[in-house]
């Protein structure tokens, strides 16, 4: 990402998975152009107007990691840093067809989320 966007400030939204706080990730995050936003622990949904946007992002991320985890089962990693490197290699190796399928699944999950959404709770948080 630093190479692709050399003049941009980069902000990564990460959940609190231990791999997101590995020494490799922390070294990368020391770059002044990189910011990290760690989401709160144990919060499957956020309140207020951001809930729909954030849920869409997290559905997409979770579907991508679902594919990544399947591939990780066949790879031996000896350290947290190895895990981080292997995850990056896998994620950047997905082809167009895999990514298209991943987005189709994300849209299906978003549809399910939307149907089950507690609209009264969201409106009460926004209108407070």
N, CA, C and O atoms as a Tinker XYZ file with bonds, in Angstrom:
   512  protein
     1  N      0.826000   -1.184000    0.000000    73     2
     2  CA     0.000000    0.000000    0.000000    64     1     3
     3  C      0.875000    1.255000    0.000000    63     2     4     5
     4  O      0.549000    2.239000   -0.664000    81     3
     5  N      1.973000    1.221000    0.736000    73     3     6
     6  CA     2.863000    2.385000    0.764000    64     5     7
     7  C      3.436000    2.664000   -0.616000    63     6     8     9
     8  O      3.613000    3.820000   -1.000000    81     7
     9  N      3.726000    1.601000   -1.362000    73     7    10
    10  CA     4.278000    1.758000   -2.711000    64     9    11
    11  C      3.191000    2.235000   -3.676000    63    10    12    13
    12  O      3.433000    3.109000   -4.509000    81    11
    13  N      2.009000    1.663000   -3.559000    73    11    14
    14  CA     0.917000    2.008000   -4.464000    64    13    15
    15  C      0.444000    3.450000   -4.265000    63    14    16    17
    16  O      0.065000    4.124000   -5.223000    81    15
    17  N      0.470000    3.917000   -3.013000    73    15    18
    18  CA     0.009000    5.262000   -2.684000    64    17    19
    19  C      1.110000    6.028000   -1.939000    63    18    20    21
    20  O      0.968000    6.301000   -0.747000    81    19
    21  N      2.193000    6.373000   -2.622000    73    19    22
    22  CA     3.351000    6.962000   -1.940000    64    21    23
    23  C      3.094000    8.327000   -1.314000    63    22    24    25
    24  O      3.799000    8.710000   -0.380000    81    23
    25  N      2.120000    9.059000   -1.795000    73    23    26
    26  CA     1.863000   10.417000   -1.284000    64    25    27
    27  C      0.665000   10.474000   -0.332000    63    26    28    29
    28  O      0.316000   11.548000    0.158000    81    27
    29  N      0.042000    9.339000   -0.073000    73    27    30
    30  CA    -1.196000    9.331000    0.714000    64    29    31
    31  C     -0.946000    8.955000    2.172000    63    30    32    33
    32  O     -0.026000    8.200000    2.486000    81    31
    33  N     -1.782000    9.494000    3.049000    73    31    34
    34  CA    -1.847000    9.056000    4.444000    64    33    35
    35  C     -2.707000    7.793000    4.447000    63    34    36    37
    36  O     -3.815000    7.817000    3.911000    81    35
    37  N     -2.243000    6.713000    5.022000    73    35    38
    38  CA    -2.968000    5.441000    5.021000    64    37    39
    39  C     -3.513000    5.161000    6.417000    63    38    40    41
    40  O     -2.793000    5.279000    7.408000    81    39
    41  N     -4.769000    4.794000    6.484000    73    39    42
    42  CA    -5.387000    4.437000    7.757000    64    41    43
    43  C     -5.986000    3.051000    7.597000    63    42    44    45
    44  O     -6.772000    2.805000    6.682000    81    43
    45  N     -5.609000    2.145000    8.493000    73    43    46
    46  CA    -6.096000    0.778000    8.466000    64    45    47
    47  C     -7.022000    0.561000    9.651000    63    46    48    49
    48  O     -6.681000    0.911000   10.781000    81    47
    49  N     -8.190000   -0.013000    9.399000    73    47    50
    50  CA    -9.139000   -0.362000   10.450000    64    49    51
    51  C     -8.960000   -1.843000   10.734000    63    50    52    53
    52  O     -9.150000   -2.680000    9.851000    81    51
    53  N     -8.594000   -2.165000   11.971000    73    51    54
    54  CA    -8.297000   -3.548000   12.358000    64    53    55
    55  C     -9.112000   -3.928000   13.579000    63    54    56    57
    56  O     -9.352000   -3.099000   14.458000    81    55
    57  N     -9.539000   -5.186000   13.633000    73    55    58
    58  CA   -10.127000   -5.626000   14.888000    64    57    59
    59  C     -8.975000   -5.978000   15.836000    63    58    60    61
    60  O     -7.811000   -5.837000   15.462000    81    59
    61  N     -9.274000   -6.422000   17.023000    73    59    62
    62  CA    -8.236000   -6.635000   18.031000    64    61    63
    63  C     -7.622000   -8.033000   18.000000    63    62    64    65
    64  O     -7.153000   -8.525000   19.026000    81    63
    65  N     -7.620000   -8.666000   16.849000    73    63    66
    66  CA    -6.964000   -9.955000   16.703000    64    65    67
    67  C     -5.477000   -9.805000   17.029000    63    66    68    69
    68  O     -4.863000   -8.814000   16.635000    81    67
    69  N     -4.898000  -10.756000   17.732000    73    67    70
    70  CA    -3.495000  -10.644000   18.152000    64    69    71
    71  C     -2.561000  -10.431000   16.972000    63    70    72    73
    72  O     -1.557000   -9.730000   17.098000    81    71
    73  N     -2.878000  -11.030000   15.821000    73    71    74
    74  CA    -2.001000  -10.891000   14.647000    64    73    75
    75  C     -1.927000   -9.444000   14.161000    63    74    76    77
    76  O     -0.941000   -9.047000   13.541000    81    75
    77  N     -2.957000   -8.664000   14.437000    73    75    78
    78  CA    -2.954000   -7.268000   14.022000    64    77    79
    79  C     -2.036000   -6.410000   14.886000    63    78    80    81
    80  O     -1.771000   -5.251000   14.568000    81    79
    81  N     -1.551000   -6.996000   15.988000    73    79    82
    82  CA    -0.649000   -6.262000   16.875000    64    81    83
    83  C      0.722000   -6.939000   16.927000    63    82    84    85
    84  O      1.481000   -6.745000   17.877000    81    83
    85  N      1.034000   -7.735000   15.901000    73    83    86
    86  CA     2.316000   -8.438000   15.858000    64    85    87
    87  C      3.456000   -7.439000   15.669000    63    86    88    89
    88  O      3.231000   -6.283000   15.308000    81    87
    89  N      4.667000   -7.894000   15.914000    73    87    90
    90  CA     5.829000   -7.012000   15.766000    64    89    91
    91  C      5.943000   -6.504000   14.321000    63    90    92    93
    92  O      6.341000   -5.358000   14.108000    81    91
    93  N      5.607000   -7.319000   13.348000    73    91    94
    94  CA     5.653000   -6.899000   11.950000    64    93    95
    95  C      4.675000   -5.747000   11.706000    63    94    96    97
    96  O      5.045000   -4.733000   11.114000    81    95
    97  N      3.453000   -5.898000   12.151000    73    95    98
    98  CA     2.443000   -4.856000   11.961000    64    97    99
    99  C      2.840000   -3.591000   12.716000    63    98   100   101
   100  O      2.675000   -2.485000   12.201000    81    99
   101  N      3.356000   -3.745000   13.921000    73    99   102
   102  CA     3.765000   -2.578000   14.705000    64   101   103
   103  C      4.913000   -1.824000   14.023000    63   102   104   105
   104  O      4.952000   -0.594000   14.052000    81   103
   105  N      5.848000   -2.564000   13.410000    73   103   106
   106  CA     6.944000   -1.905000   12.669000    64   105   107
   107  C      6.399000   -1.125000   11.473000    63   106   108   109
   108  O      6.817000    0.003000   11.212000    81   107
   109  N      5.471000   -1.735000   10.760000    73   107   110
   110  CA     4.860000   -1.067000    9.612000    64   109   111
   111  C      4.122000    0.193000   10.070000    63   110   112   113
   112  O      4.179000    1.228000    9.407000    81   111
   113  N      3.438000    0.100000   11.194000    73   111   114
   114  CA     2.624000    1.208000   11.693000    64   113   115
   115  C      3.460000    2.376000   12.212000    63   114   116   117
   116  O      2.918000    3.454000   12.455000    81   115
   117  N      4.760000    2.185000   12.387000    73   115   118
   118  CA     5.614000    3.274000   12.859000    64   117   119
   119  C      5.845000    4.335000   11.790000    63   118   120   121
   120  O      6.261000    5.452000   12.096000    81   119
   121  N      5.576000    3.988000   10.548000    73   119   122
   122  CA     5.684000    4.953000    9.463000    64   121   123
   123  C      4.705000    6.100000    9.728000    63   122   124   125
   124  O      3.542000    5.858000   10.053000    81   123
   125  N      5.164000    7.337000    9.592000    73   123   126
   126  CA     4.340000    8.509000    9.895000    64   125   127
   127  C      3.114000    8.631000    8.995000    63   126   128   129
   128  O      2.147000    9.305000    9.349000    81   127
   129  N      3.152000    7.978000    7.828000    73   127   130
   130  CA     2.020000    8.047000    6.898000    64   129   131
   131  C      0.960000    6.996000    7.193000    63   130   132   133
   132  O     -0.064000    6.947000    6.512000    81   131
   133  N      1.188000    6.159000    8.193000    73   131   134
   134  CA     0.271000    5.060000    8.470000    64   133   135
   135  C     -0.388000    5.249000    9.832000    63   134   136   137
   136  O      0.279000    5.509000   10.834000    81   135
   137  N     -1.698000    5.113000    9.844000    73   135   138
   138  CA    -2.451000    5.144000   11.089000    64   137   139
   139  C     -3.208000    3.846000   11.244000    63   138   140   141
   140  O     -3.600000    3.226000   10.256000    81   139
   141  N     -3.414000    3.433000   12.478000    73   139   142
   142  CA    -4.181000    2.220000   12.744000    64   141   143
   143  C     -5.344000    2.568000   13.655000    63   142   144   145
   144  O     -5.180000    3.269000   14.653000    81   143
   145  N     -6.517000    2.072000   13.300000    73   143   146
   146  CA    -7.690000    2.228000   14.131000    64   145   147
   147  C     -8.105000    0.829000   14.559000    63   146   148   149
   148  O     -8.580000    0.038000   13.743000    81   147
   149  N     -7.925000    0.526000   15.841000    73   147   150
   150  CA    -8.326000   -0.777000   16.370000    64   149   151
   151  C     -9.757000   -0.657000   16.877000    63   150   152   153
   152  O    -10.066000    0.218000   17.686000    81   151
   153  N    -10.617000   -1.528000   16.405000    73   151   154
   154  CA   -12.009000   -1.483000   16.830000    64   153   155
   155  C    -12.118000   -1.987000   18.260000    63   154   156   157
   156  O    -11.261000   -2.744000   18.715000    81   155
   157  N    -13.169000   -1.575000   18.983000    73   155   158
   158  CA   -13.337000   -2.023000   20.366000    64   157   159
   159  C    -13.533000   -3.530000   20.443000    63   158   160   161
   160  O    -14.118000   -4.141000   19.548000    81   159
   161  N    -13.037000   -4.119000   21.523000    73   159   162
   162  CA   -13.221000   -5.559000   21.740000    64   161   163
   163  C    -14.674000   -5.859000   22.077000    63   162   164   165
   164  O    -15.372000   -5.046000   22.684000    81   163
   165  N    -15.109000   -7.032000   21.673000    73   163   166
   166  CA   -16.433000   -7.551000   22.030000    64   165   167
   167  C    -17.576000   -6.602000   21.666000    63   166   168   169
   168  O    -18.518000   -6.438000   22.441000    81   167
   169  N    -17.497000   -5.989000   20.509000    73   167   170
   170  CA   -18.582000   -5.123000   20.045000    64   169   171
   171  C    -18.997000   -5.562000   18.647000    63   170   172   173
   172  O    -18.495000   -5.029000   17.657000    81   171
   173  N    -19.904000   -6.526000   18.555000    73   171   174
   174  CA   -20.297000   -7.020000   17.244000    64   173   175
   175  C    -21.016000   -5.982000   16.401000    63   174   176   177
   176  O    -21.018000   -6.073000   15.174000    81   175
   177  N    -21.622000   -5.003000   17.041000    73   175   178
   178  CA   -22.282000   -3.940000   16.296000    64   177   179
   179  C    -22.001000   -2.611000   16.980000    63   178   180   181
   180  O    -21.807000   -2.568000   18.195000    81   179
   181  N    -21.976000   -1.537000   16.221000    73   179   182
   182  CA   -21.795000   -0.197000   16.764000    64   181   183
   183  C    -23.133000    0.512000   16.759000    63   182   184   185
   184  O    -23.989000    0.227000   15.922000    81   183
   185  N    -23.318000    1.448000   17.703000    73   183   186
   186  CA   -24.566000    2.208000   17.744000    64   185   187
   187  C    -24.449000    3.445000   16.867000    63   186   188   189
   188  O    -23.358000    3.813000   16.430000    81   187
   189  N    -25.585000    4.078000   16.619000    73   187   190
   190  CA   -25.592000    5.327000   15.871000    64   189   191
   191  C    -25.582000    5.119000   14.373000    63   190   192   193
   192  O    -25.796000    4.010000   13.883000    81   191
   193  N    -25.333000    6.196000   13.650000    73   191   194
   194  CA   -25.457000    6.173000   12.202000    64   193   195
   195  C    -24.337000    5.402000   11.507000    63   194   196   197
   196  O    -24.476000    5.064000   10.332000    81   195
   197  N    -23.234000    5.114000   12.193000    73   195   198
   198  CA   -22.132000    4.376000   11.568000    64   197   199
   199  C    -22.369000    2.877000   11.488000    63   198   200   201
   200  O    -21.612000    2.170000   10.822000    81   199
   201  N    -23.395000    2.382000   12.147000    73   199   202
   202  CA   -23.568000    0.931000   12.259000    64   201   203
   203  C    -23.659000    0.253000   10.893000    63   202   204   205
   204  O    -23.043000   -0.795000   10.700000    81   203
   205  N    -24.385000    0.798000    9.966000    73   203   206
   206  CA   -24.572000    0.140000    8.666000    64   205   207
   207  C    -23.273000    0.149000    7.874000    63   206   208   209
   208  O    -22.880000   -0.873000    7.312000    81   207
   209  N    -22.607000    1.293000    7.826000    73   207   210
   210  CA   -21.339000    1.381000    7.103000    64   209   211
   211  C    -20.306000    0.446000    7.713000    63   210   212   213
   212  O    -19.633000   -0.295000    6.995000    81   211
   213  N    -20.178000    0.480000    9.034000    73   211   214
   214  CA   -19.185000   -0.354000    9.701000    64   213   215
   215  C    -19.522000   -1.834000    9.539000    63   214   216   217
   216  O    -18.625000   -2.656000    9.355000    81   215
   217  N    -20.799000   -2.177000    9.604000    73   215   218
   218  CA   -21.179000   -3.578000    9.445000    64   217   219
   219  C    -20.824000   -4.062000    8.045000    63   218   220   221
   220  O    -20.352000   -5.188000    7.890000    81   219
   221  N    -21.038000   -3.243000    7.029000    73   219   222
   222  CA   -20.665000   -3.617000    5.671000    64   221   223
   223  C    -19.164000   -3.862000    5.581000    63   222   224   225
   224  O    -18.729000   -4.848000    4.986000    81   223
   225  N    -18.376000   -2.974000    6.164000    73   223   226
   226  CA   -16.923000   -3.143000    6.153000    64   225   227
   227  C    -16.541000   -4.437000    6.853000    63   226   228   229
   228  O    -15.729000   -5.205000    6.336000    81   227
   229  N    -17.119000   -4.686000    8.027000    73   227   230
   230  CA   -16.747000   -5.888000    8.768000    64   229   231
   231  C    -17.222000   -7.165000    8.096000    63   230   232   233
   232  O    -16.547000   -8.191000    8.177000    81   231
   233  N    -18.376000   -7.120000    7.430000    73   231   234
   234  CA   -18.803000   -8.300000    6.664000    64   233   235
   235  C    -17.795000   -8.604000    5.567000    63   234   236   237
   236  O    -17.413000   -9.758000    5.369000    81   235
   237  N    -17.368000   -7.574000    4.861000    73   235   238
   238  CA   -16.390000   -7.766000    3.791000    64   237   239
   239  C    -15.085000   -8.329000    4.355000    63   238   240   241
   240  O    -14.521000   -9.268000    3.792000    81   239
   241  N    -14.614000   -7.772000    5.441000    73   239   242
   242  CA   -13.367000   -8.234000    6.057000    64   241   243
   243  C    -13.502000   -9.672000    6.535000    63   242   244   245
   244  O    -12.615000  -10.491000    6.294000    81   243
   245  N    -14.600000   -9.985000    7.208000    73   243   246
   246  CA   -14.790000  -11.342000    7.723000    64   245   247
   247  C    -14.868000  -12.362000    6.595000    63   246   248   249
   248  O    -14.349000  -13.469000    6.737000    81   247
   249  N    -15.501000  -12.017000    5.481000    73   247   250
   250  CA   -15.557000  -12.941000    4.350000    64   249   251
   251  C    -14.181000  -13.142000    3.728000    63   250   252   253
   252  O    -13.832000  -14.258000    3.342000    81   251
   253  N    -13.405000  -12.083000    3.630000    73   251   254
   254  CA   -12.040000  -12.210000    3.120000    64   253   255
   255  C    -11.211000  -13.097000    4.043000    63   254   256   257
   256  O    -10.455000  -13.947000    3.573000    81   255
   257  N    -11.350000  -12.904000    5.355000    73   255   258
   258  CA   -10.579000  -13.722000    6.288000    64   257   259
   259  C    -11.061000  -15.168000    6.319000    63   258   260   261
   260  O    -10.279000  -16.078000    6.594000    81   259
   261  N    -12.325000  -15.380000    6.043000    73   259   262
   262  CA   -12.822000  -16.750000    5.967000    64   261   263
   263  C    -12.082000  -17.519000    4.868000    63   262   264   265
   264  O    -11.661000  -18.657000    5.072000    81   263
   265  N    -11.929000  -16.885000    3.706000    73   263   266
   266  CA   -11.171000  -17.519000    2.620000    64   265   267
   267  C     -9.701000  -17.690000    3.001000    63   266   268   269
   268  O     -9.083000  -18.711000    2.701000    81   267
   269  N     -9.162000  -16.688000    3.657000    73   267   270
   270  CA    -7.753000  -16.728000    4.056000    64   269   271
   271  C     -7.516000  -17.854000    5.062000    63   270   272   273
   272  O     -6.537000  -18.593000    4.949000    81   271
   273  N     -8.417000  -17.988000    6.053000    73   271   274
   274  CA    -8.249000  -19.033000    7.076000    64   273   275
   275  C     -8.257000  -20.429000    6.463000    63   274   276   277
   276  O     -7.510000  -21.305000    6.898000    81   275
   277  N     -9.102000  -20.636000    5.452000    73   275   278
   278  CA    -9.138000  -21.940000    4.789000    64   277   279
   279  C     -7.778000  -22.276000    4.189000    63   278   280   281
   280  O     -7.308000  -23.409000    4.297000    81   279
   281  N     -7.148000  -21.290000    3.558000    73   279   282
   282  CA    -5.833000  -21.519000    2.950000    64   281   283
   283  C     -4.734000  -21.634000    4.001000    63   282   284   285
   284  O     -3.738000  -22.322000    3.776000    81   283
   285  N     -4.896000  -20.980000    5.133000    73   283   286
   286  CA    -3.875000  -21.005000    6.192000    64   285   287
   287  C     -3.756000  -22.388000    6.832000    63   286   288   289
   288  O     -2.711000  -22.724000    7.389000    81   287
   289  N     -4.806000  -23.180000    6.756000    73   287   290
   290  CA    -4.777000  -24.516000    7.377000    64   289   291
   291  C     -3.677000  -25.393000    6.800000    63   290   292   293
   292  O     -3.193000  -26.301000    7.476000    81   291
   293  N     -3.277000  -25.136000    5.562000    73   291   294
   294  CA    -2.260000  -25.957000    4.904000    64   293   295
   295  C     -0.844000  -25.391000    5.053000    63   294   296   297
   296  O      0.113000  -25.970000    4.539000    81   295
   297  N     -0.712000  -24.265000    5.753000    73   295   298
   298  CA     0.590000  -23.611000    5.872000    64   297   299
   299  C      1.070000  -23.663000    7.320000    63   298   300   301
   300  O      0.331000  -23.319000    8.243000    81   299
   301  N      2.299000  -24.091000    7.503000    73   299   302
   302  CA     2.879000  -24.124000    8.850000    64   301   303
   303  C      3.556000  -22.789000    9.136000    63   302   304   305
   304  O      4.351000  -22.296000    8.336000    81   303
   305  N      3.233000  -22.218000   10.279000    73   303   306
   306  CA     3.837000  -20.961000   10.711000    64   305   307
   307  C      4.467000  -21.176000   12.076000    63   306   308   309
   308  O      3.848000  -21.751000   12.972000    81   307
   309  N      5.707000  -20.710000   12.232000    73   307   310
   310  CA     6.440000  -20.944000   13.475000    64   309   311
   311  C      6.405000  -19.772000   14.442000    63   310   312   313
   312  O      6.843000  -19.901000   15.585000    81   311
   313  N      5.891000  -18.630000   14.002000    73   311   314
   314  CA     5.845000  -17.462000   14.878000    64   313   315
   315  C      4.675000  -16.578000   14.455000    63   314   316   317
   316  O      4.086000  -16.770000   13.391000    81   315
   317  N      4.352000  -15.614000   15.299000    73   315   318
   318  CA     3.284000  -14.669000   14.962000    64   317   319
   319  C      3.657000  -13.869000   13.718000    63   318   320   321
   320  O      2.794000  -13.544000   12.902000    81   319
   321  N      4.925000  -13.557000   13.577000    73   319   322
   322  CA     5.377000  -12.815000   12.400000    64   321   323
   323  C      5.187000  -13.652000   11.133000    63   322   324   325
   324  O      4.783000  -13.124000   10.097000    81   323
   325  N      5.478000  -14.961000   11.212000    73   323   326
   326  CA     5.232000  -15.853000   10.070000    64   325   327
   327  C      3.753000  -15.869000    9.702000    63   326   328   329
   328  O      3.393000  -15.833000    8.525000    81   327
   329  N      2.898000  -15.925000   10.727000    73   327   330
   330  CA     1.455000  -15.921000   10.466000    64   329   331
   331  C      1.068000  -14.652000    9.715000    63   330   332   333
   332  O      0.346000  -14.713000    8.720000    81   331
   333  N      1.549000  -13.499000   10.189000    73   331   334
   334  CA     1.225000  -12.221000    9.549000    64   333   335
   335  C      1.686000  -12.203000    8.096000    63   334   336   337
   336  O      0.943000  -11.768000    7.215000    81   335
   337  N      2.911000  -12.673000    7.839000    73   335   338
   338  CA     3.429000  -12.694000    6.471000    64   337   339
   339  C      2.621000  -13.641000    5.590000    63   338   340   341
   340  O      2.302000  -13.312000    4.447000    81   339
   341  N      2.293000  -14.812000    6.121000    73   339   342
   342  CA     1.528000  -15.789000    5.341000    64   341   343
   343  C      0.115000  -15.287000    5.029000    63   342   344   345
   344  O     -0.393000  -15.503000    3.929000    81   343
   345  N     -0.513000  -14.623000    5.991000    73   343   346
   346  CA    -1.840000  -14.054000    5.754000    64   345   347
   347  C     -1.763000  -13.023000    4.626000    63   346   348   349
   348  O     -2.608000  -13.018000    3.731000    81   347
   349  N     -0.750000  -12.150000    4.668000    73   347   350
   350  CA    -0.596000  -11.134000    3.616000    64   349   351
   351  C     -0.376000  -11.790000    2.256000    63   350   352   353
   352  O     -0.972000  -11.376000    1.262000    81   351
   353  N      0.474000  -12.806000    2.209000    73   351   354
   354  CA     0.726000  -13.495000    0.934000    64   353   355
   355  C     -0.558000  -14.084000    0.356000    63   354   356   357
   356  O     -0.830000  -13.962000   -0.838000    81   355
   357  N     -1.339000  -14.723000    1.221000    73   355   358
   358  CA    -2.578000  -15.357000    0.768000    64   357   359
   359  C     -3.568000  -14.310000    0.277000    63   358   360   361
   360  O     -4.146000  -14.448000   -0.801000    81   359
   361  N     -3.760000  -13.263000    1.073000    73   359   362
   362  CA    -4.757000  -12.248000    0.715000    64   361   363
   363  C     -4.430000  -11.572000   -0.605000    63   362   364   365
   364  O     -5.336000  -11.266000   -1.381000    81   363
   365  N     -3.150000  -11.333000   -0.875000    73   363   366
   366  CA    -2.783000  -10.654000   -2.115000    64   365   367
   367  C     -2.646000  -11.618000   -3.294000    63   366   368   369
   368  O     -2.312000  -11.203000   -4.404000    81   367
   369  N     -2.903000  -12.905000   -3.052000    73   367   370
   370  CA    -2.820000  -13.871000   -4.147000    64   369   371
   371  C     -4.184000  -14.197000   -4.757000    63   370   372   373
   372  O     -4.249000  -14.917000   -5.753000    81   371
   373  N     -5.269000  -13.684000   -4.183000    73   371   374
   374  CA    -6.594000  -13.994000   -4.699000    64   373   375
   375  C     -6.778000  -13.435000   -6.111000    63   374   376   377
   376  O     -6.412000  -12.294000   -6.391000    81   375
   377  N     -7.349000  -14.258000   -6.993000    73   375   378
   378  CA    -7.585000  -13.817000   -8.367000    64   377   379
   379  C     -8.965000  -13.150000   -8.491000    63   378   380   381
   380  O     -9.724000  -13.083000   -7.525000    81   379
   381  N     -9.264000  -12.668000   -9.681000    73   379   382
   382  CA   -10.492000  -11.926000   -9.944000    64   381   383
   383  C    -11.738000  -12.749000   -9.603000    63   382   384   385
   384  O    -12.671000  -12.230000   -8.989000    81   383
   385  N    -11.762000  -14.008000   -9.990000    73   383   386
   386  CA   -12.931000  -14.847000   -9.724000    64   385   387
   387  C    -13.152000  -15.050000   -8.228000    63   386   388   389
   388  O    -14.291000  -15.045000   -7.761000    81   387
   389  N    -12.074000  -15.227000   -7.481000    73   387   390
   390  CA   -12.188000  -15.394000   -6.032000    64   389   391
   391  C    -12.744000  -14.124000   -5.402000    63   390   392   393
   392  O    -13.634000  -14.185000   -4.554000    81   391
   393  N    -12.225000  -12.982000   -5.813000    73   391   394
   394  CA   -12.689000  -11.704000   -5.265000    64   393   395
   395  C    -14.150000  -11.459000   -5.627000    63   394   396   397
   396  O    -14.915000  -10.977000   -4.791000    81   395
   397  N    -14.552000  -11.781000   -6.850000    73   395   398
   398  CA   -15.960000  -11.625000   -7.237000    64   397   399
   399  C    -16.871000  -12.489000   -6.371000    63   398   400   401
   400  O    -17.924000  -12.028000   -5.929000    81   399
   401  N    -16.479000  -13.728000   -6.127000    73   399   402
   402  CA   -17.265000  -14.606000   -5.261000    64   401   403
   403  C    -17.341000  -14.085000   -3.834000    63   402   404   405
   404  O    -18.376000  -14.174000   -3.174000    81   403
   405  N    -16.233000  -13.547000   -3.378000    73   403   406
   406  CA   -16.163000  -12.967000   -2.040000    64   405   407
   407  C    -17.148000  -11.800000   -1.912000    63   406   408   409
   408  O    -17.827000  -11.682000   -0.891000    81   407
   409  N    -17.236000  -10.940000   -2.925000    73   407   410
   410  CA   -18.170000   -9.813000   -2.863000    64   409   411
   411  C    -19.616000  -10.275000   -2.966000    63   410   412   413
   412  O    -20.495000   -9.689000   -2.335000    81   411
   413  N    -19.875000  -11.315000   -3.751000    73   411   414
   414  CA   -21.239000  -11.857000   -3.809000    64   413   415
   415  C    -21.659000  -12.354000   -2.427000    63   414   416   417
   416  O    -22.789000  -12.123000   -1.997000    81   415
   417  N    -20.757000  -13.031000   -1.740000    73   415   418
   418  CA   -21.063000  -13.531000   -0.395000    64   417   419
   419  C    -21.266000  -12.370000    0.578000    63   418   420   421
   420  O    -22.156000  -12.417000    1.427000    81   419
   421  N    -20.444000  -11.336000    0.455000    73   419   422
   422  CA   -20.577000  -10.174000    1.324000    64   421   423
   423  C    -21.941000   -9.510000    1.135000    63   422   424   425
   424  O    -22.577000   -9.123000    2.116000    81   423
   425  N    -22.397000   -9.373000   -0.110000    73   423   426
   426  CA   -23.703000   -8.779000   -0.362000    64   425   427
   427  C    -24.829000   -9.637000    0.207000    63   426   428   429
   428  O    -25.818000   -9.111000    0.719000    81   427
   429  N    -24.681000  -10.944000    0.120000    73   427   430
   430  CA   -25.680000  -11.848000    0.703000    64   429   431
   431  C    -25.710000  -11.671000    2.224000    63   430   432   433
   432  O    -26.785000  -11.614000    2.821000    81   431
   433  N    -24.540000  -11.586000    2.846000    73   431   434
   434  CA   -24.477000  -11.368000    4.295000    64   433   435
   435  C    -25.059000  -10.014000    4.677000    63   434   436   437
   436  O    -25.724000   -9.892000    5.706000    81   435
   437  N    -24.814000   -9.001000    3.861000    73   435   438
   438  CA   -25.371000   -7.672000    4.135000    64   437   439
   439  C    -26.897000   -7.711000    4.066000    63   438   440   441
   440  O    -27.576000   -7.088000    4.883000    81   439
   441  N    -27.425000   -8.434000    3.104000    73   439   442
   442  CA   -28.879000   -8.577000    2.990000    64   441   443
   443  C    -29.453000   -9.208000    4.263000    63   442   444   445
   444  O    -30.464000   -8.740000    4.787000    81   443
   445  N    -28.810000  -10.265000    4.757000    73   443   446
   446  CA   -29.249000  -10.921000    5.995000    64   445   447
   447  C    -29.171000   -9.951000    7.167000    63   446   448   449
   448  O    -30.102000   -9.864000    7.968000    81   447
   449  N    -28.065000   -9.224000    7.267000    73   447   450
   450  CA   -27.898000   -8.229000    8.330000    64   449   451
   451  C    -29.014000   -7.191000    8.281000    63   450   452   453
   452  O    -29.605000   -6.859000    9.308000    81   451
   453  N    -29.302000   -6.677000    7.078000    73   451   454
   454  CA   -30.303000   -5.624000    6.913000    64   453   455
   455  C    -31.683000   -6.114000    7.336000    63   454   456   457
   456  O    -32.430000   -5.373000    7.976000    81   455
   457  N    -32.025000   -7.328000    6.995000    73   455   458
   458  CA   -33.328000   -7.888000    7.354000    64   457   459
   459  C    -33.468000   -7.996000    8.872000    63   458   460   461
   460  O    -34.550000   -7.768000    9.415000    81   459
   461  N    -32.369000   -8.344000    9.563000    73   459   462
   462  CA   -32.406000   -8.541000   11.020000    64   461   463
   463  C    -32.119000   -7.263000   11.819000    63   462   464   465
   464  O    -32.162000   -7.284000   13.049000    81   463
   465  N    -31.833000   -6.175000   11.144000    73   463   466
   466  CA   -31.419000   -4.934000   11.787000    64   465   467
   467  C    -32.494000   -4.382000   12.720000    63   466   468   469
   468  O    -33.668000   -4.336000   12.352000    81   467
   469  N    -32.104000   -3.965000   13.924000    73   467   470
   470  CA   -33.000000   -3.341000   14.891000    64   469   471
   471  C    -33.046000   -1.836000   14.614000    63   470   472   473
   472  O    -32.292000   -1.062000   15.206000    81   471
   473  N    -33.920000   -1.443000   13.729000    73   471   474
   474  CA   -33.989000   -0.050000   13.297000    64   473   475
   475  C    -34.384000    0.902000   14.425000    63   474   476   477
   476  O    -33.901000    2.033000   14.477000    81   475
   477  N    -35.260000    0.452000   15.328000    73   475   478
   478  CA   -35.673000    1.297000   16.452000    64   477   479
   479  C    -34.492000    1.634000   17.357000    63   478   480   481
   480  O    -34.380000    2.759000   17.843000    81   479
   481  N    -33.624000    0.674000   17.580000    73   479   482
   482  CA   -32.441000    0.914000   18.419000    64   481   483
   483  C    -31.532000    1.942000   17.767000    63   482   484   485
   484  O    -31.033000    2.843000   18.442000    81   483
   485  N    -31.312000    1.823000   16.480000    73   483   486
   486  CA   -30.447000    2.763000   15.765000    64   485   487
   487  C    -31.048000    4.154000   15.796000    63   486   488   489
   488  O    -30.349000    5.126000   16.084000    81   487
   489  N    -32.348000    4.264000   15.502000    73   487   490
   490  CA   -32.986000    5.569000   15.501000    64   489   491
   491  C    -32.962000    6.211000   16.880000    63   490   492   493
   492  O    -32.769000    7.421000   16.996000    81   491
   493  N    -33.155000    5.419000   17.917000    73   491   494
   494  CA   -33.125000    5.986000   19.269000    64   493   495
   495  C    -31.731000    6.502000   19.615000    63   494   496   497
   496  O    -31.606000    7.492000   20.336000    81   495
   497  N    -30.682000    5.848000   19.114000    73   495   498
   498  CA   -29.306000    6.324000   19.364000    64   497   499
   499  C    -28.999000    7.585000   18.566000    63   498   500   501
   500  O    -28.261000    8.451000   19.037000    81   499
   501  N    -29.553000    7.696000   17.373000    73   499   502
   502  CA   -29.290000    8.861000   16.532000    64   501   503
   503  C    -30.054000   10.079000   17.053000    63   502   504   505
   504  O    -29.534000   11.195000   17.067000    81   503
   505  N    -31.273000    9.847000   17.473000    73   503   506
   506  CA   -32.155000   10.962000   17.852000    64   505   507
   507  C    -31.970000   11.438000   19.290000    63   506   508   509
   508  O    -32.655000   12.364000   19.725000    81   507
   509  N    -31.060000   10.822000   20.026000    73   507   510
   510  CA   -30.836000   11.227000   21.426000    64   509   511
   511  C    -30.189000   12.579000   21.490000    63   510   512
   512  O    -29.923000   13.085000   22.580000    81   511
